[in-house]
Amino acid sequence: MARETWQSIRDRLAADILSGVLAPGAQLPTEPELCAQFGAGRHSVRRAISALAVEGKLRVEQGRGTFVESAPLINYQIGRRTRFRQNLLSQGVTPAGEQVTDDVIAAPRRVAEALELTENTPVHRLMRRGLADGVPISLGVAWHPFDLFPDMAEQRRAGRSVTDIYRAHGITDYLRKSTTIYARRPTAEEARLLKQHPDQPVLVVTKTDVDLAGRPIGYSQAIWSADRVQFSFDLPDEAEPRSPDQDD
């Protein structure tokens, strides 16, 4: 049986991406130009583009066009002292973060339970987008007790790391108490902020951080682009020293 037209277009574009003919970050021709190039209809071109976007090879940006995905594959190590900044720097990737929203809310039940607070206790809720070499890789919401860190939102907006903010409040070190991971499809807004196809899966990582006395100080849920990040779990000996520049 002859291959369908859209599959041939997909395979030819994928081969051009693999060979470097279409370089990372390159913009594809317009849809009419692709139709003329492949001698195919719009439906076949759109289906091929959609398939490559789901595979993470292309990125479709509304109003701008279609681009070859340029995001680096990050090997993100999760351990007792996981730090976003150090994870990326160790791989030669420049980390960055953008504050999307922040407010103070009454802690809902699941947040209160994770932070060992009474339900409706005031907590900071901060949404940030994490970037690697300028490419979005995560979208996270974090909750922190307001009483412990009254200036958390202001300091994060100013660009200070969570580790530095903790340190300013007398918490010189902290550990990851627990981590859970599962996969799902992103919401339309999550896909937009991560600049990925809505059918491409994301990994949802939920964690709780505690100080060295075991007191919960942060609870978060992060949405990670599954095609841009892979996780490895490293649980070093408790006594292993931590470099002073490890950071969020």
C-alpha positions, 0 to 999 in steps of 0.5 A: 500500500502506498504511503499517504501523502502526509506521511511522506511530507512528515518523513521528508521534513524529519530527514531534513531536520535530522541532517541539519538542512533545517537547522534548530530555530529555522522557520519553515516556509509558509503553508502555501509554499509547502503545498507547492514544494511537495505538490500536496494539499493543505490537509496533508501539509497540516497533518504532517506539521501537526505530527512533527509538532507532537513529536517535538521536532517542530514548534507552531507559534500562532501568528508567527509561523512554524519553527524547528524545535531548538530546545536542548534535552535536559537531563534533570537530576532529582535528589535530596538537594535538587536545584534548578539553576545548578542542574542546568549550569552543570550541562552548559545550559543557561537557566532563567525564570520568569514570574507569571503571576503571584498572590497571597491566598487562603491555603486550600486543603491539599496545600495546607496538608503538604505544608502542615498548616491549618486550612485557609492559612495565608500562603504565597502562590507563585507561578513561574516559567523556567527557561533553558537557553531561552526556551520554555521547559517548565511552568510551576506553581509554588506555595510558601507559608506567608508567615515564614516568608512575608516578602517571598513574592517581592524577592522573587520578582526582583530575581532572587532565588528561593535558596537565597530567600530561605537563607535570608530568613535563617534557613541555610539548607533544605531538602526535598521530602517527596516527589511524585511524577505523572504524565498528562496532556497540557491545558491550552494555556499550559501549551501556549506558555510552554510553546508546544503542541497541545497534543504533546504530553507534559510531566507533572512533578509535585514536591515538598521541601523541608528544612533540616528539622523536617518542617515543610517550607515549600510545596510546588507542582511543576509542568515540564515539557516531556520532549525537552526534559528527562529525569534521573533520580539520584539520592546521595548519602545524607552526609554528602556535602553541597556546593555553596553555589547550588541554587534554585 
